[in-house]
Amino acid sequence: MRVPGESKSRPFTLRLGTALRWGFGLCVVAALLLFFDPREVASNLSEADWRLAVPAILGLSLVHLLGVAAWVFLSSELSGTALPWRYAAKSYYAAQVLGSVTPGNIGADAYRIYSTAQAPSGLQGAVVPVAGQRITSYLALLALGASASFLVPLPHGFALTMAILGGALIVLLGLGWAALRLIPEARQRAAHLARRLGLVDLWAKTPRGRLLKGLSGGFALAVLFHGTSLLLTYVLVLSVSGHSDVFPTLAALAIARLSMLLPFSVNGLGFQEGALTILLPQVGVASEAALAVSALNRLGLLLTIGFGIAAMATGKRVSGGEREAPRTAWAHAVDAVTRDGAQ
């Protein structure tokens, strides 16, 4: 059913935007292969130490369990919702399937919100933890990338590009803040959206200590998630190059990982590969080896998507009783008291 007043061209525009983002990312990858020697890239892949590469690729997929842990923790702390681990893990991995084809992984957030919005906690209980996880993940990524920039000599052009992107982000945030302060209609719409999502009630009713605990715990788990991912990617570097200094290489990988923040990229496709071919040579890893590392890293993404598809498929065959819906923490407490009383 079409919403009244909705433009008929909107679905086409969305599909066109998705196609353009994918096309741009793939064109960047193709340009890199043309600029560097693809035979050398293939040689690096064929000579990789798969005893290191295979566990690292599997780890890059399983590391998302830390993301599941952060989601469960933030749901409990910020909205009082106790997500069952099995339910959360299946929903999280299934969400990665949509996240892998949407800019900034936003599809994964939308899927998780949709899958839990019917819970007793409602839309607020679904939106707030996901938004909190997104914010803390971005802050952790920025913290790691900013710290790493002091350990790697950045080429002038690359440093200038990062400065321009950072400046553009600051300008956009400033314009948004100015719009909220100076335009009454924008301020009213923002307030209406905040009330609808339950953010106003959350700020008014949640104790500040609990809110701080939730966000600080979410930040710590995000640092652990990104840090573990960087260590596993470093193992991929070792599997291809045989040797690389630990801290400079981790720093280069952390800066390249900032490409995930670009809202118009699909999982940093093209941007991350380009950043690796610029940064890893600064720490002694050849550009062709960097592309080989990037290809192995993408295998981890494909494995994660495979787990997500499996979660979707098994979820359809699980009966309603087995697929426990998210429940508020106090509902679990009532059940526990009831069982104790019955005994």
Contacts in CASP RR format, 6 or more apart in sequence:
PFRMAT RR
TARGET T0000
AUTHOR 0000-0000-0000
METHOD contacts of the structure
MODEL  1
MRVPGESKSRPFTLRLGTALRWGFGLCVVAALLLFFDPREVASNLSEADW
RLAVPAILGLSLVHLLGVAAWVFLSSELSGTALPWRYAAKSYYAAQVLGS
VTPGNIGADAYRIYSTAQAPSGLQGAVVPVAGQRITSYLALLALGASASF
LVPLPHGFALTMAILGGALIVLLGLGWAALRLIPEARQRAAHLARRLGLV
DLWAKTPRGRLLKGLSGGFALAVLFHGTSLLLTYVLVLSVSGHSDVFPTL
AALAIARLSMLLPFSVNGLGFQEGALTILLPQVGVASEAALAVSALNRLG
LLLTIGFGIAAMATGKRVSGGEREAPRTAWAHAVDAVTRDGAQ
2 8 0 8 1.000
18 101 0 8 1.000
18 102 0 8 1.000
18 103 0 8 1.000
18 266 0 8 1.000
21 103 0 8 1.000
21 264 0 8 1.000
21 265 0 8 1.000
21 266 0 8 1.000
22 101 0 8 1.000
22 266 0 8 1.000
22 269 0 8 1.000
25 265 0 8 1.000
25 266 0 8 1.000
25 268 0 8 1.000
25 269 0 8 1.000
25 270 0 8 1.000
25 271 0 8 1.000
26 269 0 8 1.000
26 270 0 8 1.000
28 269 0 8 1.000
28 270 0 8 1.000
28 271 0 8 1.000
28 273 0 8 1.000
28 274 0 8 1.000
29 269 0 8 1.000
29 270 0 8 1.000
29 273 0 8 1.000
32 270 0 8 1.000
32 273 0 8 1.000
32 274 0 8 1.000
32 277 0 8 1.000
32 291 0 8 1.000
33 41 0 8 1.000
33 291 0 8 1.000
36 277 0 8 1.000
36 287 0 8 1.000
36 288 0 8 1.000
36 291 0 8 1.000
37 288 0 8 1.000
40 286 0 8 1.000
40 288 0 8 1.000
41 288 0 8 1.000
41 291 0 8 1.000
41 292 0 8 1.000
41 295 0 8 1.000
43 288 0 8 1.000
44 240 0 8 1.000
44 286 0 8 1.000
44 288 0 8 1.000
44 289 0 8 1.000
44 291 0 8 1.000
44 292 0 8 1.000
45 240 0 8 1.000
45 292 0 8 1.000
45 295 0 8 1.000
45 296 0 8 1.000
48 239 0 8 1.000
48 240 0 8 1.000
48 292 0 8 1.000
48 296 0 8 1.000
49 238 0 8 1.000
49 239 0 8 1.000
49 240 0 8 1.000
49 242 0 8 1.000
50 239 0 8 1.000
51 239 0 8 1.000
52 235 0 8 1.000
52 236 0 8 1.000
52 238 0 8 1.000
52 239 0 8 1.000
53 235 0 8 1.000
53 236 0 8 1.000
53 239 0 8 1.000
53 240 0 8 1.000
53 296 0 8 1.000
55 235 0 8 1.000
56 232 0 8 1.000
56 233 0 8 1.000
56 235 0 8 1.000
56 236 0 8 1.000
56 239 0 8 1.000
56 296 0 8 1.000
57 236 0 8 1.000
57 296 0 8 1.000
57 299 0 8 1.000
57 300 0 8 1.000
57 303 0 8 1.000
58 300 0 8 1.000
58 303 0 8 1.000
59 232 0 8 1.000
59 300 0 8 1.000
60 229 0 8 1.000
60 232 0 8 1.000
60 233 0 8 1.000
60 297 0 8 1.000
60 300 0 8 1.000
60 301 0 8 1.000
60 303 0 8 1.000
60 304 0 8 1.000
61 300 0 8 1.000
61 303 0 8 1.000
61 304 0 8 1.000
61 307 0 8 1.000
63 225 0 8 1.000
63 228 0 8 1.000
63 229 0 8 1.000
63 232 0 8 1.000
64 92 0 8 1.000
64 93 0 8 1.000
64 96 0 8 1.000
64 304 0 8 1.000
65 89 0 8 1.000
66 221 0 8 1.000
66 224 0 8 1.000
66 225 0 8 1.000
66 228 0 8 1.000
67 92 0 8 1.000
67 133 0 8 1.000
67 221 0 8 1.000
67 225 0 8 1.000
68 85 0 8 1.000
68 88 0 8 1.000
68 89 0 8 1.000
68 92 0 8 1.000
69 221 0 8 1.000
70 133 0 8 1.000
70 136 0 8 1.000
70 137 0 8 1.000
70 218 0 8 1.000
70 221 0 8 1.000
70 222 0 8 1.000
70 225 0 8 1.000
71 83 0 8 1.000
71 88 0 8 1.000
71 92 0 8 1.000
71 112 0 8 1.000
71 129 0 8 1.000
71 130 0 8 1.000
71 133 0 8 1.000
72 83 0 8 1.000
72 85 0 8 1.000
72 88 0 8 1.000
73 214 0 8 1.000
73 217 0 8 1.000
73 218 0 8 1.000
73 221 0 8 1.000
74 128 0 8 1.000
74 129 0 8 1.000
74 132 0 8 1.000
74 133 0 8 1.000
74 136 0 8 1.000
74 214 0 8 1.000
74 218 0 8 1.000
75 81 0 8 1.000
75 82 0 8 1.000
75 83 0 8 1.000
75 88 0 8 1.000
75 116 0 8 1.000
75 125 0 8 1.000
75 129 0 8 1.000
75 326 0 8 1.000
76 82 0 8 1.000
76 83 0 8 1.000
76 329 0 8 1.000
77 210 0 8 1.000
77 211 0 8 1.000
77 213 0 8 1.000
77 214 0 8 1.000
77 217 0 8 1.000
78 125 0 8 1.000
78 128 0 8 1.000
78 129 0 8 1.000
78 132 0 8 1.000
78 202 0 8 1.000
78 206 0 8 1.000
78 211 0 8 1.000
78 214 0 8 1.000
79 121 0 8 1.000
79 124 0 8 1.000
79 125 0 8 1.000
79 126 0 8 1.000
79 128 0 8 1.000
79 129 0 8 1.000
79 202 0 8 1.000
80 121 0 8 1.000
80 125 0 8 1.000
80 328 0 8 1.000
80 329 0 8 1.000
80 330 0 8 1.000
81 116 0 8 1.000
81 119 0 8 1.000
81 120 0 8 1.000
81 121 0 8 1.000
81 125 0 8 1.000
81 129 0 8 1.000
81 326 0 8 1.000
81 327 0 8 1.000
81 328 0 8 1.000
81 329 0 8 1.000
82 326 0 8 1.000
82 327 0 8 1.000
82 328 0 8 1.000
82 329 0 8 1.000
82 331 0 8 1.000
82 332 0 8 1.000
83 116 0 8 1.000
83 326 0 8 1.000
84 324 0 8 1.000
84 326 0 8 1.000
84 327 0 8 1.000
86 324 0 8 1.000
87 323 0 8 1.000
87 324 0 8 1.000
87 325 0 8 1.000
87 326 0 8 1.000
89 311 0 8 1.000
90 311 0 8 1.000
90 314 0 8 1.000
90 315 0 8 1.000
91 111 0 8 1.000
91 112 0 8 1.000
91 115 0 8 1.000
91 116 0 8 1.000
91 311 0 8 1.000
92 108 0 8 1.000
92 112 0 8 1.000
93 304 0 8 1.000
93 307 0 8 1.000
93 308 0 8 1.000
93 310 0 8 1.000
93 311 0 8 1.000
94 111 0 8 1.000
94 115 0 8 1.000
94 308 0 8 1.000
94 309 0 8 1.000
94 311 0 8 1.000
94 312 0 8 1.000
95 107 0 8 1.000
95 108 0 8 1.000
95 109 0 8 1.000
95 111 0 8 1.000
95 112 0 8 1.000
95 115 0 8 1.000
96 108 0 8 1.000
96 304 0 8 1.000
96 305 0 8 1.000
96 307 0 8 1.000
96 308 0 8 1.000
97 305 0 8 1.000
97 306 0 8 1.000
97 308 0 8 1.000
97 309 0 8 1.000
97 312 0 8 1.000
98 107 0 8 1.000
98 108 0 8 1.000
98 110 0 8 1.000
98 111 0 8 1.000
99 105 0 8 1.000
99 106 0 8 1.000
99 107 0 8 1.000
99 108 0 8 1.000
99 111 0 8 1.000
99 267 0 8 1.000
100 266 0 8 1.000
100 267 0 8 1.000
100 301 0 8 1.000
100 304 0 8 1.000
100 305 0 8 1.000
101 266 0 8 1.000
102 108 0 8 1.000
102 110 0 8 1.000
102 266 0 8 1.000
103 262 0 8 1.000
103 263 0 8 1.000
103 264 0 8 1.000
103 265 0 8 1.000
103 266 0 8 1.000
104 260 0 8 1.000
104 261 0 8 1.000
104 262 0 8 1.000
104 263 0 8 1.000
104 265 0 8 1.000
104 266 0 8 1.000
104 267 0 8 1.000
104 268 0 8 1.000
105 260 0 8 1.000
105 267 0 8 1.000
106 263 0 8 1.000
109 130 0 8 1.000
109 131 0 8 1.000
109 134 0 8 1.000
112 126 0 8 1.000
112 130 0 8 1.000
113 123 0 8 1.000
113 126 0 8 1.000
113 127 0 8 1.000
113 130 0 8 1.000
114 126 0 8 1.000
116 125 0 8 1.000
116 126 0 8 1.000
116 326 0 8 1.000
117 123 0 8 1.000
117 126 0 8 1.000
117 127 0 8 1.000
118 325 0 8 1.000
119 125 0 8 1.000
119 126 0 8 1.000
119 325 0 8 1.000
119 326 0 8 1.000
119 327 0 8 1.000
119 328 0 8 1.000
120 326 0 8 1.000
120 327 0 8 1.000
120 328 0 8 1.000
120 331 0 8 1.000
121 326 0 8 1.000
121 328 0 8 1.000
123 196 0 8 1.000
123 197 0 8 1.000
123 198 0 8 1.000
124 197 0 8 1.000
124 198 0 8 1.000
124 199 0 8 1.000
124 201 0 8 1.000
124 202 0 8 1.000
127 197 0 8 1.000
127 198 0 8 1.000
128 197 0 8 1.000
128 198 0 8 1.000
128 199 0 8 1.000
128 202 0 8 1.000
132 215 0 8 1.000
132 218 0 8 1.000
133 218 0 8 1.000
133 222 0 8 1.000
135 215 0 8 1.000
136 215 0 8 1.000
136 217 0 8 1.000
136 218 0 8 1.000
136 219 0 8 1.000
136 221 0 8 1.000
136 222 0 8 1.000
137 222 0 8 1.000
137 225 0 8 1.000
137 226 0 8 1.000
138 261 0 8 1.000
139 219 0 8 1.000
139 222 0 8 1.000
140 219 0 8 1.000
140 222 0 8 1.000
140 223 0 8 1.000
140 225 0 8 1.000
140 226 0 8 1.000
141 222 0 8 1.000
141 226 0 8 1.000
141 257 0 8 1.000
141 258 0 8 1.000
141 260 0 8 1.000
141 261 0 8 1.000
142 258 0 8 1.000
142 261 0 8 1.000
143 223 0 8 1.000
144 223 0 8 1.000
144 226 0 8 1.000
144 227 0 8 1.000
144 230 0 8 1.000
144 254 0 8 1.000
144 257 0 8 1.000
145 251 0 8 1.000
145 254 0 8 1.000
145 255 0 8 1.000
145 257 0 8 1.000
145 258 0 8 1.000
147 251 0 8 1.000
147 254 0 8 1.000
148 250 0 8 1.000
148 251 0 8 1.000
148 252 0 8 1.000
148 254 0 8 1.000
148 255 0 8 1.000
149 162 0 8 1.000
149 251 0 8 1.000
149 255 0 8 1.000
150 251 0 8 1.000
151 247 0 8 1.000
151 248 0 8 1.000
151 251 0 8 1.000
152 248 0 8 1.000
152 251 0 8 1.000
152 252 0 8 1.000
152 255 0 8 1.000
152 279 0 8 1.000
152 282 0 8 1.000
152 283 0 8 1.000
153 282 0 8 1.000
154 162 0 8 1.000
154 255 0 8 1.000
154 279 0 8 1.000
154 282 0 8 1.000
155 278 0 8 1.000
155 282 0 8 1.000
158 275 0 8 1.000
158 278 0 8 1.000
158 279 0 8 1.000
162 255 0 8 1.000
162 258 0 8 1.000
165 262 0 8 1.000
179 186 0 8 1.000
180 186 0 8 1.000
180 187 0 8 1.000
180 190 0 8 1.000
181 187 0 8 1.000
191 200 0 8 1.000
194 200 0 8 1.000
195 201 0 8 1.000
202 211 0 8 1.000
226 254 0 8 1.000
226 257 0 8 1.000
229 257 0 8 1.000
230 250 0 8 1.000
230 253 0 8 1.000
230 254 0 8 1.000
230 257 0 8 1.000
231 250 0 8 1.000
233 253 0 8 1.000
233 293 0 8 1.000
233 297 0 8 1.000
234 244 0 8 1.000
234 246 0 8 1.000
234 249 0 8 1.000
234 250 0 8 1.000
234 253 0 8 1.000
236 293 0 8 1.000
236 296 0 8 1.000
236 297 0 8 1.000
237 244 0 8 1.000
237 249 0 8 1.000
237 253 0 8 1.000
237 280 0 8 1.000
237 285 0 8 1.000
237 289 0 8 1.000
237 293 0 8 1.000
238 244 0 8 1.000
239 296 0 8 1.000
240 285 0 8 1.000
240 289 0 8 1.000
240 292 0 8 1.000
240 293 0 8 1.000
240 296 0 8 1.000
241 285 0 8 1.000
241 286 0 8 1.000
241 289 0 8 1.000
244 283 0 8 1.000
244 284 0 8 1.000
244 285 0 8 1.000
245 283 0 8 1.000
248 282 0 8 1.000
248 283 0 8 1.000
249 280 0 8 1.000
249 283 0 8 1.000
249 285 0 8 1.000
251 283 0 8 1.000
252 276 0 8 1.000
252 279 0 8 1.000
252 280 0 8 1.000
252 282 0 8 1.000
252 283 0 8 1.000
253 276 0 8 1.000
253 279 0 8 1.000
253 280 0 8 1.000
255 275 0 8 1.000
255 279 0 8 1.000
256 272 0 8 1.000
256 274 0 8 1.000
256 275 0 8 1.000
256 276 0 8 1.000
256 279 0 8 1.000
257 272 0 8 1.000
258 275 0 8 1.000
259 265 0 8 1.000
259 268 0 8 1.000
259 270 0 8 1.000
259 271 0 8 1.000
259 272 0 8 1.000
259 275 0 8 1.000
260 267 0 8 1.000
260 268 0 8 1.000
260 272 0 8 1.000
262 268 0 8 1.000
262 271 0 8 1.000
265 271 0 8 1.000
267 301 0 8 1.000
272 294 0 8 1.000
272 297 0 8 1.000
273 291 0 8 1.000
273 294 0 8 1.000
276 290 0 8 1.000
276 291 0 8 1.000
276 293 0 8 1.000
276 294 0 8 1.000
277 287 0 8 1.000
277 290 0 8 1.000
277 291 0 8 1.000
279 290 0 8 1.000
280 286 0 8 1.000
280 287 0 8 1.000
280 289 0 8 1.000
280 290 0 8 1.000
280 293 0 8 1.000
281 287 0 8 1.000
281 290 0 8 1.000
285 293 0 8 1.000
315 323 0 8 1.000
END
